[in-house]
Amino acid sequence: MYKLIGLDMDGTLLNSQKQISARTLAAIQAAKDKGIRIVLSSGRPIEGLRSYLEQLGLNGEHDYVVHYNGSFVENVMTGEIIRQQVISTADARIIERTARELNVNTHAFSQTLGLITPQSTEYTRLEARLNGIEVHEINFDTLSDDHPMIKAMMVDEPEKLSQAYEKLPSYLAEQFTIVRSAPFFLEFLNPQSNKGLGIQAVAERLGIPAESVMCIGDAENDHHMLEYAGLGVAMGNAMPQTKAIADYITAGNDEDGVAEAIEKFVLY
């Protein structure tokens, strides 16, 4: 019996209109009624998740959320951070410099300034719109060495980003967790930060073993949690490499894939 369900947001829980369908909402509520914990696990900042947490009623004292791709694991009600792994300003400068060398754009998340970028592009503005936050154009070299950073990202047209991904210096893979969260987003996280470790932290806090965890996702940044879970589910619209590691492939995000998986494995 699965006791915890970890859910990615974009491309998974949310349909193409960035909404939770009625069928999916009903399936999640039915799972909650059976005592199953629902944990949103997203690359988004907490600001981009609050309205969905409220819609799902995931704001109690035992509700947790994994945000910034596992950089933070937070109690929704109290704001207690039970796990935090971030990068440094020096790290962000390395990513920004490498991005310039590879001819792609970049932005990053600061703990005090939010979304920052040397030059705003359509993809940085998309990030801002998705999460209801502002963009601040800042040269990373002007930030102090002790400025608190969270993660850095290369952002650009999918084809350009793919080419840059293939040309990344090998040492970066040792220095960061690198995940592609969308065709136009390539994320660089603390090496001890990923969604799998985030979901694991919640499961351990709640006393739930990995074999009782089901996780559902659609992209490379979901791989760690799909591999951690007793049941890893890929969406029908998932990246091919995500489907390849999944235990089960459900319907797409516009065909109530999350609801289908919950109905099949939890509400049967």
SULTALIN-V386468 format. One record per helix or strand. SS is the DSSP state (~ for helix, > for strand). FROM is the first residue (numbers start at 1). TO is the last residue. If there is no record, write none. Layout:
# SULTALIN-V386468
SS:FROM:TO + SS:FROM:TO
This chain:
# SULTALIN-V386468
>:4:7 + >:10:10 + >:14:14 + ~:22:33 + >:37:41 + ~:46:48 + ~:50:55 + >:64:67 + ~:68:70 + >:72:75 + >:81:84 + ~:89:101 + >:105:110 + >:114:117 + ~:122:131 + >:135:137 + ~:140:142 + >:149:155 + ~:158:166 + ~:171:175 + >:176:182 + >:185:190 + ~:195:206 + ~:210:212 + >:213:217 + ~:220:228 + >:231:234 + ~:240:245 + >:248:249 + ~:257:265
